[in-house]
Amino acid sequence: MRVTNLRNNRQTVVRINDYGPASWTGRAIDLSLGAAKEIDMVSAGVVPVKMELLSGGYMTHGKAKRKRSRRKA
């Protein structure tokens, strides 16, 4: 899937590996720190994005949030 930050038009290609955030969060996708850095959204936290499914061409709009790492105790 190609994810485009609509604030700066930077893009990254990501692999979807789970069902994503709960619908009540208002977010469409959570991104890894590496993907968030590629589209320059780390400091913003949540940004509007365009998502394009590369194999099928389906496009949607939503918001993305950088996924926080789990800290080891």
N, C-alpha and C positions, 0 to 999 in steps of 0.2 A: 504494500500500500504506500502510495506517495502522500506525505503530509506536508502541507504548505502553510506557513505562518502568514495569515492575512495582513498582519501589521507591517511586515517587511518583505514579503514574497520569498523568503528563504524556504528551501525544500529539503526533505530527507526521505529516504525510502526505508520503511520498517517492516518487520515481520510480525503479524498478529499471533500471539501465543496464549491468549485467554479471552474471556468474554468482556473484559473491560470494567469500568466503574459502574456502580449502581445507578439506575436511571434517575433517582432523586437527587443526585449530585449536580445535575445539569451539565455534566461533561460527557463527551463522546468517546474519548480515548485518553489513556494515561501513557506517557512516553518515558522511556529510560532516560537517565541523565545524559548519556551520549547523544541520543536523538534530540533531546531538548537543547543541548549545546549547539548541535548542527543548525538548528533553526532559530537560535538566539532568543530563547524564551525562559532561560533559567531564572533570571532575576524577576521577571514578570509573574512567574508561577502559573497563571492561567491565561491563555490567549485564544482568540478565534482562529480556527484552522479550516482548510479545505482538505478533504480526504478523497483520494482517487484509488479505487481498486484496480491495480495494474492488469490483472488477468481478465477482468470482466468489464471494465470501463464504468462501473457505477460510481457516481460522485455524490457527496453529501457535505454539509457544512455542520460545524459544531465547535466545541471548545476542547482544548487539550490542556492537561496538567502534567507537570513533571512528576514522575513516580518517585517517591522518597525511598531511600534504601533502609532496610531493616538493620538496626544496630545490634551487634552481638553483645551479650551481657558479660 
